Amino acid sequence: MSRYKSEQTAYDPLKKKYVPMWSLDTNTVTVTHFNTDTLAVESKTYSTDFIRYHLHYSDSKHPDRLRRLVDDGRIEHYLDDMELKVGEAITRQVGLWKQTDTCYRKAVLSGDTEKMLGLENCFINMAREAVFECMVYI
């Protein structure tokens, strides 16, 4: 995949050269920031599969958007926000299905934890499919 680097640079005295303020490696799903206050490189690697999917999709379909987010120094905020919102959307949808699904409610009433867990896993997979289509592959 690709590595995006911001046009804005800062001098790194340890490397004795100018380095990009922000960079994004879509292969390792890592955002790197050179902090001019501490003169340290700060990295954040994302572990959720949907951030990886989104970055790979965006890299192939919308590279200009990624480039702009990196250039503006907003890439980390953008990915953090997406991680939060996608996770909440999946959780919210699973919660709705748990409240309205009669099979799940019967399993709860009868104390059938195996059935409850099976249905919950099914709900999670269904929610991921719907949420990914609306929020990840954009």
C-alpha positions in Angstrom: 0.0 0.0 0.0 1.0 3.6 0.2 2.8 6.0 2.5 1.6 9.5 2.7 3.7 12.4 4.0 2.8 15.9 4.8 4.3 18.7 2.8 5.1 20.6 6.0 8.4 19.5 7.5 10.4 20.2 10.6 14.1 19.8 11.4 14.9 16.7 13.4 18.2 17.2 15.2 18.7 13.5 15.8 18.4 12.6 12.2 20.0 15.9 11.2 17.5 16.5 8.4 14.0 17.7 7.7 11.2 15.2 8.3 7.5 15.4 7.5 5.3 16.6 10.3 2.8 13.9 9.6 2.9 10.6 7.8 0.5 7.7 7.2 1.5 4.2 6.3 -1.6 2.4 5.0 0.2 -0.9 5.0 1.1 -0.9 8.8 -2.0 1.3 9.6 0.3 3.7 11.4 0.2 7.5 11.8 3.4 9.2 12.6 3.8 12.7 13.9 7.0 14.7 14.6 6.3 16.7 17.7 8.2 20.0 17.4 7.9 20.8 21.1 9.6 17.6 22.3 11.5 16.9 19.1 10.2 13.3 19.3 8.5 11.1 16.8 5.1 9.9 18.0 3.4 6.9 16.3 0.0 5.5 16.6 -0.9 2.1 15.1 -4.6 1.2 14.6 -5.6 -2.4 15.3 -9.2 -2.5 14.3 -9.9 -4.3 11.0 -12.3 -1.6 9.8 -9.7 1.1 10.0 -7.4 -1.1 7.9 -10.2 -1.7 5.4 -11.1 1.9 5.2 -7.5 3.0 4.6 -6.9 0.4 1.9 -10.2 1.3 0.3 -9.5 5.1 0.5 -6.0 4.5 -0.8 -7.3 3.0 -4.0 -10.5 5.1 -4.4 -9.8 8.4 -2.7 -6.0 9.0 -2.3 -6.5 12.8 -2.6 -8.6 12.8 0.5 -6.0 10.9 2.5 -3.3 13.2 1.2 -5.3 16.2 2.3 -5.9 14.8 5.8 -2.2 14.1 6.2 -1.2 17.5 4.9 -3.6 19.2 7.2 -2.5 17.2 10.2 -6.0 15.9 10.7 -5.5 12.2 9.9 -5.2 10.9 13.5 -8.3 12.8 14.6 -10.1 11.5 11.5 -9.2 7.9 12.2 -9.9 8.2 15.9 -13.3 9.6 15.2 -14.1 6.9 12.7 -12.9 4.2 15.1 -15.3 5.5 17.8 -18.3 6.1 15.5 -18.1 2.7 13.7 -17.7 0.9 17.0 -20.7 2.7 18.5 -22.8 2.1 15.4 -22.1 -1.7 15.6 -22.8 -1.8 19.3 -26.0 0.3 18.9 -27.4 -2.0 16.1 -26.6 -5.2 18.1 -28.4 -3.7 21.1 -31.5 -3.0 19.0 -31.5 -6.6 17.6 -31.1 -8.0 21.1 -34.1 -6.1 22.3 -36.4 -7.0 19.4 -35.3 -10.5 18.4 -37.8 -13.1 19.8 -35.3 -16.0 19.6 -32.7 -14.0 21.6 -35.3 -12.9 24.2 -36.5 -16.5 24.6 -32.8 -17.6 25.1 -32.4 -14.9 27.8 -35.5 -16.0 29.6 -34.5 -19.7 29.5 -30.9 -18.9 30.5 -29.5 -20.6 27.3 -26.2 -18.8 27.2 -24.9 -20.8 24.3 -27.9 -19.7 22.1 -27.5 -16.1 23.4 -23.8 -16.0 22.5 -24.5 -17.6 19.1 -27.2 -15.1 18.3 -25.1 -12.2 19.6 -22.2 -13.2 17.3 -24.6 -13.4 14.4 -25.9 -9.9 15.2 -22.4 -8.6 15.4 -21.6 -10.0 12.0 -24.8 -8.7 10.4 -24.2 -5.2 12.0 -20.6 -5.1 10.8 -21.8 -5.9 7.2 -24.4 -3.1 7.3 -22.2 -0.5 9.1 -19.1 -1.2 6.9 -21.1 -0.5 3.8 -22.3 2.8 5.1 -19.3 4.0 7.1 -16.1 2.2 6.1 -16.3 1.8 2.4 -16.9 5.5 1.6 
